[in-house]
Amino acid sequence: MKKLIETLKNIWSIEELRKRILFTLLLVLVYRIGCYITLPGLNAALIEKQGDAGTGGVLGLINMFAGGAFSRASIFALGVMPYISASIFMQLAGIVIPQVAKMQREESGRRTINQYTRYLTVIVTAFQSAAYVTYLTHTQPYAGAIAQEYYGFIFWLTTVVVLTAGTLFVMWMGEKITDKGIGNGTSLIIMVGILARLPQSLMQEFSAKTVNGGGGLLIFMIEMAFFIAVIVGLILLTQGVRRIPLNYARRIIGSTNAAREVSGSRDFIPLKVNAAGVMPIIFAQAIMFIPATVAGFATNDSAQGFVRALTDHTSFWYNVIYAIMVIAFTYFYVALIFNPTEIADNLKRNNSFIPGVKPGEPTADYIGTIMDRITLPGATFLAVAGILPGIAALLGVTSGFASFYGGTSMLIGVGVILDTLQQIESHLLMRHYDGLMKTGRIAGRTAVTNSPI
């Protein structure tokens, strides 16, 4: 406790860090207030009774990333997801289009790509806003909450404009947090929206176990112990690295008459066990939502029952197929974002080499082989983390609290918190203070994956 108090005093004593934290908290507060401001023309009281009951499947995933604003029909209903979609598209374009890949390697090119991403965000948000208006006008209680004088083209136009402006404002706040706050603005906004549901879910679980006769306080304490164990496991998964030893060639320093030879230094290449981050789980979830759509068109009872089994996240076949898809998407996404040839070229240009491995193509093959090997346990643990919420729900945990037993929620939360702590620790160490940890340093995920989340 004494160490914690001393660390907090050190953080508060650094003027720049204090201003960054206060600026971040202010924008986060603005975002959370905006999540409760209902769209113009809607009766907020009628929508408040709906809660999150009407959001499942893909809509539930969007609602989670939007911090519950989607189900509240808020001005921030789409959150920052259109910007994430545009960022992913530009990232994939850099892999497919050589001109975009060249721009990504240059500072001016990256600024141009960021500007293109903003323009693409406006287009994506406009289309999603129009779809959201259709959802509101055809779904209860939203359709009944629309004022008659707003119903029609006026409601469609004002809602599209407000939602687009809301998403752009959230995008702007994320960029400002990255520039003037403690960094990782977009990820931080998503994390705050996700973890905002944790206190309510925790109270519901406590009430279900103690008040409603769900097993008593002992069962609740056992669940909390497993919950902490899951968090520790996710931290290990996020920070796990495989270090490849690296040597630098001897260099000659000084003029011809006073030249001296300096022995090469030693370093290592840190390869993340989970280089793909949370993206494989998001991709797998998006694919697993397809059977829910197919179930609506199935006429045969047995076929409809099988398809519905694939939509139940507590069923055996759902978890098996989901786990396989997470592993497959992990390999696919790592192959997209990880380029061993580029790493080998950079090592060659910097006169560095891996002991016992020839520079050039052999180095690229060696790094690629190691990455393939460590991706398997990383993908396996990621798949286990993905199916843990379904297993927790099957064992009697309430659906709200079960979603925090791994899955997208806790992976994003753990990753962003580690990144934020790493930023704070960097400020402390830069000013000769002790870091947040007594031993070692906090390793985030930012330097390893290009994931926009």
C-alpha positions as a Markdown table, in Angstrom:
| # | Residue | x | y | z |
|---|---|---|---|---|
| 1 | Met | 0.0 | 0.0 | 0.0 |
| 2 | Lys | 2.9 | 2.4 | 0.8 |
| 3 | Lys | 4.4 | 1.7 | -2.6 |
| 4 | Leu | 1.1 | 2.4 | -4.3 |
| 5 | Ile | 0.6 | 5.7 | -2.5 |
| 6 | Glu | 4.2 | 6.7 | -3.3 |
| 7 | Thr | 3.7 | 5.9 | -7.0 |
| 8 | Leu | 0.4 | 7.9 | -7.1 |
| 9 | Lys | 2.3 | 10.9 | -5.6 |
| 10 | Asn | 5.0 | 10.6 | -8.2 |
| 11 | Ile | 2.4 | 10.5 | -11.0 |
| 12 | Trp | 0.6 | 13.6 | -9.6 |
| 13 | Ser | 3.9 | 15.4 | -9.1 |
| 14 | Ile | 4.7 | 15.3 | -12.9 |
| 15 | Glu | 2.9 | 18.2 | -14.3 |
| 16 | Glu | 2.8 | 16.9 | -17.9 |
| 17 | Leu | 1.5 | 13.5 | -16.9 |
| 18 | Arg | -1.0 | 15.1 | -14.5 |
| 19 | Lys | -2.4 | 17.2 | -17.3 |
| 20 | Arg | -2.6 | 14.3 | -19.7 |
| 21 | Ile | -4.5 | 12.1 | -17.2 |
| 22 | Leu | -7.0 | 14.9 | -16.4 |
| 23 | Phe | -7.5 | 15.7 | -20.1 |
| 24 | Thr | -8.1 | 12.0 | -20.7 |
| 25 | Leu | -10.6 | 11.7 | -17.9 |
| 26 | Leu | -12.4 | 14.8 | -19.1 |
| 27 | Leu | -12.9 | 13.4 | -22.6 |
| 28 | Val | -13.9 | 10.0 | -21.2 |
| 29 | Leu | -16.5 | 11.8 | -19.1 |
| 30 | Val | -17.9 | 13.7 | -22.1 |
| 31 | Tyr | -18.1 | 10.4 | -24.0 |
| 32 | Arg | -20.0 | 8.6 | -21.2 |
| 33 | Ile | -22.5 | 11.5 | -20.9 |
| 34 | Gly | -23.0 | 11.4 | -24.7 |
| 35 | Cys | -23.9 | 7.7 | -24.5 |
| 36 | Tyr | -27.0 | 8.7 | -22.4 |
| 37 | Ile | -28.2 | 11.5 | -24.7 |
| 38 | Thr | -31.1 | 10.1 | -26.8 |
| 39 | Leu | -31.4 | 11.0 | -30.5 |
| 40 | Pro | -33.8 | 13.9 | -31.3 |
| 41 | Gly | -37.4 | 12.9 | -31.8 |
| 42 | Leu | -37.3 | 9.8 | -29.6 |
| 43 | Asn | -39.0 | 9.3 | -26.2 |
| 44 | Ala | -36.1 | 8.5 | -23.9 |
| 45 | Ala | -38.4 | 7.1 | -21.1 |
| 46 | Leu | -39.9 | 4.4 | -23.4 |
| 47 | Ile | -36.4 | 3.3 | -24.6 |
| 48 | Glu | -35.0 | 3.2 | -21.1 |
| 49 | Lys | -37.4 | 0.3 | -20.3 |
| 50 | Gln | -35.9 | -1.7 | -23.2 |
| 51 | Gly | -32.4 | -1.9 | -21.7 |
| 52 | Asp | -30.2 | -4.3 | -23.6 |
| 53 | Ala | -32.9 | -7.0 | -24.1 |
| 54 | Gly | -33.4 | -6.2 | -27.7 |
| 55 | Thr | -29.8 | -6.4 | -28.7 |
| 56 | Gly | -28.4 | -9.9 | -29.5 |
| 57 | Gly | -26.0 | -11.4 | -32.0 |
| 58 | Val | -24.3 | -8.8 | -34.2 |
| 59 | Leu | -26.3 | -6.0 | -32.6 |
| 60 | Gly | -25.1 | -7.1 | -29.1 |
| 61 | Leu | -21.5 | -7.0 | -30.3 |
| 62 | Ile | -22.0 | -3.4 | -31.6 |
| 63 | Asn | -23.8 | -2.4 | -28.4 |
| 64 | Met | -20.9 | -3.7 | -26.4 |
| 65 | Phe | -18.3 | -1.7 | -28.4 |
| 66 | Ala | -20.6 | 1.4 | -28.2 |
| 67 | Gly | -20.8 | 1.1 | -24.4 |
| 68 | Gly | -24.6 | 0.5 | -24.4 |
| 69 | Ala | -25.3 | 3.6 | -26.5 |
| 70 | Phe | -26.7 | 1.4 | -29.4 |
| 71 | Ser | -29.5 | 0.0 | -27.3 |
| 72 | Arg | -30.3 | 3.5 | -25.8 |
| 73 | Ala | -30.6 | 5.1 | -29.3 |
| 74 | Ser | -27.9 | 7.6 | -28.2 |
| 75 | Ile | -26.2 | 10.2 | -30.3 |
| 76 | Phe | -23.1 | 8.0 | -30.0 |
| 77 | Ala | -25.1 | 4.8 | -30.9 |
| 78 | Leu | -22.5 | 3.7 | -33.5 |
| 79 | Gly | -19.6 | 4.5 | -31.3 |
| 80 | Val | -16.2 | 4.4 | -32.9 |
| 81 | Met | -16.8 | 1.2 | -34.8 |
| 82 | Pro | -17.1 | 2.9 | -38.3 |
| 83 | Tyr | -13.6 | 4.3 | -37.7 |
| 84 | Ile | -12.4 | 0.9 | -36.7 |
| 85 | Ser | -13.9 | -0.6 | -39.8 |
| 86 | Ala | -12.2 | 2.1 | -42.0 |
| 87 | Ser | -8.9 | 1.6 | -40.3 |
| 88 | Ile | -9.0 | -2.2 | -40.8 |
| 89 | Phe | -9.9 | -1.6 | -44.5 |
| 90 | Met | -6.9 | 0.7 | -45.0 |
| 91 | Gln | -4.6 | -1.7 | -43.1 |
| 92 | Leu | -5.7 | -4.6 | -45.4 |
| 93 | Ala | -5.3 | -2.2 | -48.4 |
| 94 | Gly | -1.6 | -1.8 | -47.5 |
| 95 | Ile | -1.1 | -5.5 | -47.8 |
| 96 | Val | -2.9 | -5.8 | -51.2 |
| 97 | Ile | -2.0 | -2.5 | -52.9 |
| 98 | Pro | 1.8 | -1.7 | -53.2 |
| 99 | Gln | 1.2 | 2.0 | -53.4 |
| 100 | Val | -0.6 | 2.1 | -50.1 |
| 101 | Ala | 2.1 | -0.1 | -48.5 |
| 102 | Lys | 4.8 | 2.4 | -49.7 |
| 103 | Met | 2.8 | 5.2 | -48.1 |
| 104 | Gln | 2.6 | 3.3 | -44.8 |
| 105 | Arg | 6.4 | 3.3 | -44.6 |
| 106 | Glu | 6.7 | 7.1 | -45.0 |
| 107 | Glu | 5.7 | 9.8 | -42.4 |
| 108 | Ser | 4.0 | 12.0 | -45.0 |
| 109 | Gly | 2.3 | 8.9 | -46.5 |
| 110 | Arg | 1.0 | 7.8 | -43.0 |
| 111 | Arg | -0.6 | 11.3 | -42.6 |
| 112 | Thr | -2.3 | 10.9 | -46.0 |
| 113 | Ile | -3.6 | 7.5 | -45.1 |
| 114 | Asn | -5.0 | 8.9 | -41.8 |
| 115 | Gln | -6.8 | 11.5 | -43.7 |
| 116 | Tyr | -8.2 | 8.9 | -46.2 |
| 117 | Thr | -9.3 | 6.9 | -43.2 |
| 118 | Arg | -11.3 | 9.8 | -41.8 |
| 119 | Tyr | -13.0 | 10.3 | -45.2 |
| 120 | Leu | -13.8 | 6.6 | -45.4 |
| 121 | Thr | -15.2 | 6.8 | -41.8 |
| 122 | Val | -17.7 | 9.5 | -43.0 |
| 123 | Ile | -18.9 | 7.2 | -45.8 |
| 124 | Val | -19.1 | 4.1 | -43.6 |
| 125 | Thr | -20.9 | 6.0 | -40.9 |
| 126 | Ala | -23.5 | 7.5 | -43.3 |
| 127 | Phe | -24.4 | 4.0 | -44.6 |
| 128 | Gln | -24.5 | 2.5 | -41.1 |
| 129 | Ser | -26.6 | 5.5 | -39.9 |
| 130 | Ala | -29.2 | 4.9 | -42.6 |
| 131 | Ala | -29.3 | 1.2 | -41.6 |
| 132 | Tyr | -29.7 | 2.2 | -38.0 |
| 133 | Val | -32.7 | 4.4 | -38.9 |
| 134 | Thr | -34.3 | 1.5 | -40.6 |
| 135 | Tyr | -33.7 | -0.6 | -37.5 |
| 136 | Leu | -35.3 | 2.1 | -35.3 |
| 137 | Thr | -38.4 | 2.5 | -37.4 |
| 138 | His | -39.1 | -1.3 | -37.6 |
| 139 | Thr | -38.3 | -2.4 | -34.1 |
| 140 | Gln | -40.1 | -1.9 | -30.8 |
| 141 | Pro | -40.0 | 0.0 | -28.6 |
| 142 | Tyr | -38.0 | 2.4 | -30.8 |
| 143 | Ala | -40.7 | 2.7 | -33.5 |
| 144 | Gly | -43.3 | 3.6 | -30.8 |
| 145 | Ala | -41.0 | 6.1 | -29.2 |
| 146 | Ile | -40.6 | 8.2 | -32.4 |
| 147 | Ala | -42.6 | 11.5 | -32.2 |
| 148 | Gln | -45.2 | 11.7 | -35.0 |
| 149 | Glu | -44.1 | 15.1 | -36.1 |
| 150 | Tyr | -40.6 | 13.7 | -36.7 |
| 151 | Tyr | -41.6 | 10.5 | -38.3 |
| 152 | Gly | -40.6 | 10.2 | -42.0 |
| 153 | Phe | -37.9 | 11.9 | -44.0 |
| 154 | Ile | -37.2 | 14.5 | -41.4 |
| 155 | Phe | -36.4 | 11.9 | -38.8 |
| 156 | Trp | -34.3 | 9.9 | -41.3 |
| 157 | Leu | -32.2 | 13.0 | -42.3 |
| 158 | Thr | -31.7 | 14.4 | -38.8 |
| 159 | Thr | -30.8 | 11.0 | -37.4 |
| 160 | Val | -28.2 | 10.3 | -40.1 |
| 161 | Val | -26.6 | 13.7 | -39.6 |
| 162 | Val | -26.6 | 13.4 | -35.8 |
| 163 | Leu | -25.2 | 9.9 | -35.8 |
| 164 | Thr | -22.5 | 10.7 | -38.4 |
| 165 | Ala | -21.5 | 13.8 | -36.4 |
| 166 | Gly | -21.5 | 11.8 | -33.2 |
| 167 | Thr | -19.2 | 9.1 | -34.6 |
| 168 | Leu | -16.8 | 11.8 | -36.0 |
| 169 | Phe | -16.8 | 13.5 | -32.6 |
| 170 | Val | -15.9 | 10.3 | -30.8 |
| 171 | Met | -13.2 | 9.7 | -33.4 |
| 172 | Trp | -11.9 | 13.2 | -32.7 |
| 173 | Met | -11.9 | 12.6 | -29.0 |
| 174 | Gly | -9.9 | 9.4 | -29.5 |
| 175 | Glu | -7.3 | 11.2 | -31.6 |
| 176 | Lys | -7.0 | 14.0 | -29.0 |
| 177 | Ile | -6.5 | 11.4 | -26.2 |
| 178 | Thr | -3.8 | 9.8 | -28.3 |
| 179 | Asp | -2.1 | 13.2 | -28.9 |
| 180 | Lys | -2.7 | 15.1 | -25.7 |
| 181 | Gly | -3.8 | 12.4 | -23.3 |
| 182 | Ile | -2.2 | 9.2 | -22.2 |
| 183 | Gly | -2.4 | 7.5 | -25.6 |
| 184 | Asn | -4.4 | 4.7 | -27.2 |
| 185 | Gly | -7.4 | 7.0 | -27.5 |
| 186 | Thr | -9.7 | 4.8 | -29.7 |
| 187 | Ser | -8.9 | 1.7 | -27.7 |
| 188 | Leu | -9.4 | 3.5 | -24.4 |
| 189 | Ile | -12.9 | 4.7 | -25.5 |
| 190 | Ile | -13.9 | 1.2 | -26.4 |
| 191 | Met | -12.5 | -0.2 | -23.2 |
| 192 | Val | -14.4 | 2.4 | -21.1 |
| 193 | Gly | -17.6 | 1.5 | -22.8 |
| 194 | Ile | -17.1 | -2.2 | -22.2 |
| 195 | Leu | -16.0 | -2.0 | -18.6 |
| 196 | Ala | -18.9 | 0.4 | -17.8 |
| 197 | Arg | -21.1 | -2.7 | -17.7 |
| 198 | Leu | -18.9 | -4.5 | -15.2 |
| 199 | Pro | -20.2 | -3.0 | -11.9 |
| 200 | Gln | -23.9 | -3.6 | -12.9 |
| 201 | Ser | -23.1 | -7.2 | -14.0 |
| 202 | Leu | -21.2 | -7.8 | -10.8 |
| 203 | Met | -24.1 | -6.7 | -8.7 |
| 204 | Gln | -26.6 | -8.8 | -10.7 |
| 205 | Glu | -24.3 | -11.9 | -10.1 |
| 206 | Phe | -24.0 | -11.1 | -6.4 |
| 207 | Ser | -27.8 | -10.8 | -6.1 |
| 208 | Ala | -28.4 | -13.9 | -8.1 |
| 209 | Lys | -26.1 | -16.0 | -5.9 |
| 210 | Thr | -26.9 | -14.5 | -2.4 |
| 211 | Val | -30.5 | -13.1 | -2.6 |
| 212 | Asn | -32.2 | -15.4 | -5.1 |
| 213 | Gly | -30.8 | -18.6 | -3.7 |
| 214 | Gly | -28.2 | -19.3 | -6.4 |
| 215 | Gly | -25.7 | -21.1 | -4.1 |
| 216 | Gly | -24.8 | -18.5 | -1.5 |
| 217 | Leu | -21.8 | -16.3 | -0.8 |
| 218 | Leu | -19.4 | -19.3 | -1.1 |
| 219 | Ile | -20.3 | -19.9 | -4.8 |
| 220 | Phe | -19.9 | -16.2 | -5.5 |
| 221 | Met | -16.5 | -16.1 | -3.9 |
| 222 | Ile | -15.4 | -19.2 | -6.0 |
| 223 | Glu | -16.6 | -17.4 | -9.1 |
| 224 | Met | -14.6 | -14.3 | -8.2 |
| 225 | Ala | -11.5 | -16.4 | -7.7 |
| 226 | Phe | -11.9 | -18.0 | -11.2 |
| 227 | Phe | -12.6 | -14.5 | -12.6 |
| 228 | Ile | -9.3 | -13.2 | -11.1 |
| 229 | Ala | -7.5 | -16.3 | -12.5 |
| 230 | Val | -8.9 | -15.6 | -16.0 |
| 231 | Ile | -7.6 | -12.0 | -15.8 |
| 232 | Val | -4.1 | -13.3 | -14.8 |
| 233 | Gly | -4.2 | -15.8 | -17.7 |
| 234 | Leu | -5.2 | -13.0 | -20.1 |
| 235 | Ile | -2.3 | -10.8 | -18.9 |
| 236 | Leu | 0.1 | -13.7 | -19.5 |
| 237 | Leu | -1.4 | -14.3 | -22.9 |
| 238 | Thr | -1.1 | -10.6 | -23.8 |
| 239 | Gln | 2.5 | -10.2 | -22.5 |
| 240 | Gly | 3.9 | -13.5 | -23.6 |
| 241 | Val | 6.9 | -13.2 | -25.9 |
| 242 | Arg | 9.5 | -15.4 | -27.6 |
| 243 | Arg | 12.9 | -13.7 | -27.6 |
| 244 | Ile | 15.1 | -14.4 | -30.6 |
| 245 | Pro | 18.8 | -13.5 | -29.7 |
| 246 | Leu | 20.4 | -10.8 | -31.9 |
| 247 | Asn | 24.0 | -9.7 | -32.3 |
| 248 | Tyr | 25.3 | -6.5 | -33.9 |
| 249 | Ala | 28.5 | -6.6 | -36.0 |
| 250 | Arg | 31.7 | -5.0 | -34.8 |
| 251 | Arg | 32.1 | -1.4 | -35.8 |
| 252 | Ile | 35.0 | 0.9 | -36.4 |
| 253 | Ile | 34.7 | 4.3 | -34.6 |
| 254 | Gly | 37.0 | 7.3 | -35.0 |
| 255 | Ser | 39.4 | 8.7 | -37.7 |
| 256 | Thr | 42.0 | 6.8 | -39.5 |
| 257 | Asn | 44.8 | 7.6 | -37.0 |
| 258 | Ala | 42.6 | 7.1 | -33.9 |
| 259 | Ala | 40.3 | 4.4 | -35.0 |
| 260 | Arg | 39.1 | 1.9 | -32.5 |
| 261 | Glu | 37.1 | -1.3 | -32.8 |
| 262 | Val | 33.9 | -1.6 | -30.8 |
| 263 | Ser | 32.5 | -5.0 | -30.1 |
| 264 | Gly | 29.0 | -5.7 | -31.2 |
| 265 | Ser | 26.2 | -5.4 | -28.7 |
| 266 | Arg | 23.6 | -8.1 | -27.9 |
| 267 | Asp | 19.8 | -7.6 | -28.2 |
| 268 | Phe | 16.8 | -9.7 | -29.0 |
| 269 | Ile | 13.7 | -9.7 | -31.2 |
| 270 | Pro | 10.5 | -10.1 | -29.1 |
| 271 | Leu | 7.9 | -12.1 | -31.0 |
| 272 | Lys | 4.4 | -12.0 | -29.3 |
| 273 | Val | 2.7 | -15.2 | -28.6 |
| 274 | Asn | -0.6 | -13.5 | -29.3 |
| 275 | Ala | 0.4 | -11.2 | -32.2 |
| 276 | Ala | -3.1 | -11.1 | -33.6 |
| 277 | Gly | -4.6 | -9.5 | -30.5 |
| 278 | Val | -8.4 | -9.6 | -30.3 |
| 279 | Met | -9.1 | -9.5 | -34.0 |
| 280 | Pro | -9.5 | -13.3 | -34.5 |
| 281 | Ile | -12.2 | -13.4 | -31.9 |
| 282 | Ile | -14.1 | -10.5 | -33.5 |
| 283 | Phe | -13.8 | -12.2 | -36.9 |
| 284 | Ala | -15.0 | -15.5 | -35.6 |
| 285 | Gln | -17.9 | -13.9 | -33.8 |
| 286 | Ala | -19.0 | -12.1 | -36.9 |
| 287 | Ile | -19.0 | -15.4 | -38.9 |
| 288 | Met | -20.8 | -17.3 | -36.1 |
| 289 | Phe | -23.7 | -14.8 | -36.3 |
| 290 | Ile | -24.5 | -16.0 | -39.9 |
| 291 | Pro | -26.3 | -19.2 | -38.7 |
| 292 | Ala | -28.8 | -17.0 | -36.8 |
| 293 | Thr | -29.7 | -15.4 | -40.1 |
| 294 | Val | -29.9 | -18.8 | -41.8 |
| 295 | Ala | -32.2 | -20.1 | -39.1 |
| 296 | Gly | -34.8 | -17.6 | -40.1 |
| 297 | Phe | -35.0 | -19.1 | -43.6 |
| 298 | Ala | -34.9 | -22.8 | -42.7 |
| 299 | Thr | -38.2 | -24.6 | -43.0 |
| 300 | Asn | -37.2 | -28.1 | -42.0 |
| 301 | Asp | -37.5 | -28.6 | -38.2 |
| 302 | Ser | -34.4 | -30.7 | -37.8 |
| 303 | Ala | -32.3 | -28.3 | -40.0 |
| 304 | Gln | -33.7 | -25.4 | -38.1 |
| 305 | Gly | -32.8 | -27.0 | -34.8 |
| 306 | Phe | -29.2 | -27.8 | -35.9 |
| 307 | Val | -28.7 | -24.2 | -37.1 |
| 308 | Arg | -30.2 | -22.8 | -33.8 |
| 309 | Ala | -27.7 | -25.0 | -31.9 |
| 310 | Leu | -24.9 | -23.2 | -33.7 |
| 311 | Thr | -26.3 | -19.9 | -32.3 |
| 312 | Asp | -26.3 | -21.0 | -28.7 |
| 313 | His | -23.0 | -20.0 | -27.2 |
| 314 | Thr | -23.4 | -22.7 | -24.5 |
| 315 | Ser | -23.8 | -25.6 | -26.9 |
| 316 | Phe | -21.0 | -28.1 | -27.7 |
| 317 | Trp | -20.9 | -27.6 | -31.4 |
| 318 | Tyr | -21.0 | -23.9 | -31.2 |
| 319 | Asn | -17.9 | -23.8 | -29.0 |
| 320 | Val | -16.0 | -26.4 | -31.0 |
| 321 | Ile | -16.6 | -24.6 | -34.3 |
| 322 | Tyr | -16.0 | -21.2 | -32.7 |
| 323 | Ala | -12.6 | -22.4 | -31.3 |
| 324 | Ile | -11.5 | -23.8 | -34.6 |
| 325 | Met | -12.4 | -20.6 | -36.4 |
| 326 | Val | -10.5 | -18.5 | -33.8 |
| 327 | Ile | -7.4 | -20.6 | -34.4 |
| 328 | Ala | -7.8 | -20.4 | -38.2 |
| 329 | Phe | -8.3 | -16.6 | -38.1 |
| 330 | Thr | -5.3 | -16.2 | -35.8 |
| 331 | Tyr | -3.0 | -17.8 | -38.3 |
| 332 | Phe | -4.7 | -15.8 | -41.1 |
| 333 | Tyr | -4.4 | -12.4 | -39.4 |
| 334 | Val | -0.8 | -13.1 | -38.2 |
| 335 | Ala | 0.1 | -13.9 | -41.8 |
| 336 | Leu | -1.3 | -10.5 | -42.9 |
| 337 | Ile | 0.3 | -8.3 | -40.3 |
| 338 | Phe | 3.6 | -10.1 | -39.8 |
| 339 | Asn | 6.3 | -9.8 | -42.5 |
| 340 | Pro | 9.5 | -11.8 | -41.6 |
| 341 | Thr | 11.1 | -10.7 | -44.9 |
| 342 | Glu | 10.9 | -7.1 | -43.9 |
| 343 | Ile | 12.3 | -7.8 | -40.5 |
| 344 | Ala | 15.2 | -9.7 | -42.1 |
| 345 | Asp | 15.9 | -6.8 | -44.5 |
| 346 | Asn | 15.9 | -4.3 | -41.6 |
| 347 | Leu | 18.4 | -6.5 | -39.6 |
| 348 | Lys | 20.7 | -6.7 | -42.6 |
| 349 | Arg | 20.6 | -2.9 | -43.1 |
| 350 | Asn | 21.5 | -2.4 | -39.4 |
| 351 | Asn | 24.4 | -4.9 | -39.5 |
| 352 | Ser | 22.7 | -7.2 | -37.1 |
| 353 | Phe | 22.2 | -10.9 | -37.3 |
| 354 | Ile | 20.8 | -13.9 | -35.5 |
| 355 | Pro | 23.6 | -16.2 | -34.2 |
| 356 | Gly | 24.0 | -19.2 | -36.4 |
| 357 | Val | 21.6 | -18.0 | -39.1 |
| 358 | Lys | 22.8 | -16.4 | -42.4 |
| 359 | Pro | 21.4 | -13.0 | -43.3 |
| 360 | Gly | 18.7 | -12.5 | -45.9 |
| 361 | Glu | 16.3 | -15.2 | -46.8 |
| 362 | Pro | 17.5 | -17.8 | -44.3 |
| 363 | Thr | 16.9 | -15.2 | -41.5 |
| 364 | Ala | 13.3 | -14.6 | -42.8 |
| 365 | Asp | 12.6 | -18.3 | -43.0 |
| 366 | Tyr | 14.0 | -18.8 | -39.4 |
| 367 | Ile | 11.8 | -16.0 | -38.0 |
| 368 | Gly | 8.8 | -17.1 | -40.0 |
| 369 | Thr | 9.2 | -20.7 | -38.7 |
| 370 | Ile | 9.4 | -19.6 | -35.0 |
| 371 | Met | 6.4 | -17.3 | -35.5 |
| 372 | Asp | 4.4 | -20.3 | -36.9 |
| 373 | Arg | 5.4 | -22.4 | -33.9 |
| 374 | Ile | 4.5 | -19.9 | -31.2 |
| 375 | Thr | 1.3 | -18.9 | -32.9 |
| 376 | Leu | -0.2 | -22.4 | -32.3 |
| 377 | Pro | -0.2 | -22.2 | -28.4 |
| 378 | Gly | -1.1 | -18.5 | -28.7 |
| 379 | Ala | -4.1 | -19.3 | -30.9 |
| 380 | Thr | -5.1 | -22.2 | -28.7 |
| 381 | Phe | -5.1 | -20.1 | -25.5 |
| 382 | Leu | -7.0 | -17.4 | -27.5 |
| 383 | Ala | -9.6 | -19.9 | -28.5 |
| 384 | Val | -10.0 | -21.1 | -24.9 |
| 385 | Ala | -10.4 | -17.4 | -23.8 |
| 386 | Gly | -13.1 | -17.0 | -26.5 |
| 387 | Ile | -15.2 | -20.0 | -25.3 |
| 388 | Leu | -14.8 | -19.3 | -21.6 |
| 389 | Pro | -17.9 | -17.0 | -21.5 |
| 390 | Gly | -20.1 | -19.8 | -22.9 |
| 391 | Ile | -18.7 | -22.3 | -20.4 |
| 392 | Ala | -19.3 | -19.8 | -17.5 |
| 393 | Ala | -22.9 | -19.3 | -18.6 |
| 394 | Leu | -23.3 | -23.1 | -18.8 |
| 395 | Leu | -22.1 | -23.4 | -15.2 |
| 396 | Gly | -24.8 | -21.0 | -14.0 |
| 397 | Val | -23.1 | -17.6 | -14.2 |
| 398 | Thr | -25.5 | -14.8 | -15.3 |
| 399 | Ser | -25.1 | -13.9 | -18.9 |
| 400 | Gly | -24.0 | -10.3 | -18.2 |
| 401 | Phe | -21.2 | -11.4 | -15.8 |
| 402 | Ala | -20.3 | -14.4 | -18.0 |
| 403 | Ser | -19.3 | -12.2 | -20.9 |
| 404 | Phe | -16.4 | -10.9 | -18.7 |
| 405 | Tyr | -14.9 | -14.4 | -18.3 |
| 406 | Gly | -12.6 | -13.9 | -21.3 |
| 407 | Gly | -13.9 | -13.2 | -24.8 |
| 408 | Thr | -13.7 | -9.9 | -26.5 |
| 409 | Ser | -14.6 | -7.9 | -23.4 |
| 410 | Met | -11.8 | -8.8 | -21.1 |
| 411 | Leu | -9.2 | -9.2 | -23.9 |
| 412 | Ile | -9.7 | -5.6 | -25.0 |
| 413 | Gly | -9.9 | -4.5 | -21.4 |
| 414 | Val | -6.7 | -6.2 | -20.3 |
| 415 | Gly | -4.8 | -5.1 | -23.4 |
| 416 | Val | -5.8 | -1.5 | -23.2 |
| 417 | Ile | -5.1 | -1.3 | -19.4 |
| 418 | Leu | -1.6 | -2.7 | -20.0 |
| 419 | Asp | -1.0 | -0.2 | -22.7 |
| 420 | Thr | -2.1 | 2.7 | -20.5 |
| 421 | Leu | 0.0 | 1.5 | -17.6 |
| 422 | Gln | 3.0 | 1.2 | -20.0 |
| 423 | Gln | 2.5 | 4.8 | -21.0 |
| 424 | Ile | 2.4 | 6.0 | -17.4 |
| 425 | Glu | 5.4 | 3.9 | -16.5 |
| 426 | Ser | 7.4 | 5.5 | -19.4 |
| 427 | His | 6.7 | 9.0 | -18.1 |
| 428 | Leu | 7.9 | 7.9 | -14.6 |
| 429 | Leu | 11.1 | 6.2 | -15.8 |
| 430 | Met | 11.8 | 9.2 | -18.1 |
| 431 | Arg | 12.0 | 11.4 | -15.0 |
| 432 | His | 14.0 | 8.9 | -12.9 |
| 433 | Tyr | 11.1 | 7.7 | -10.8 |
| 434 | Asp | 10.5 | 4.1 | -10.1 |
| 435 | Gly | 8.2 | 2.3 | -12.4 |
| 436 | Leu | 4.8 | 0.9 | -11.5 |
| 437 | Met | 6.3 | -2.6 | -10.8 |
| 438 | Lys | 9.1 | -3.4 | -8.4 |
| 439 | Thr | 10.7 | -5.8 | -10.9 |
| 440 | Gly | 10.6 | -5.8 | -14.6 |
| 441 | Arg | 8.6 | -3.5 | -16.9 |
| 442 | Ile | 5.0 | -3.6 | -18.1 |
| 443 | Ala | 4.9 | -4.8 | -21.7 |
| 444 | Gly | 1.9 | -3.6 | -23.7 |
| 445 | Arg | 0.7 | -4.8 | -27.0 |
| 446 | Thr | 1.1 | -1.6 | -29.0 |
| 447 | Ala | 4.5 | -2.3 | -30.5 |
| 448 | Val | 3.7 | -5.7 | -31.7 |
| 449 | Thr | 0.4 | -5.7 | -33.5 |
| 450 | Asn | -1.0 | -3.2 | -36.0 |
| 451 | Ser | -4.5 | -3.9 | -34.9 |
| 452 | Pro | -6.6 | -0.7 | -34.7 |
| 453 | Ile | -8.1 | -2.0 | -31.4 |
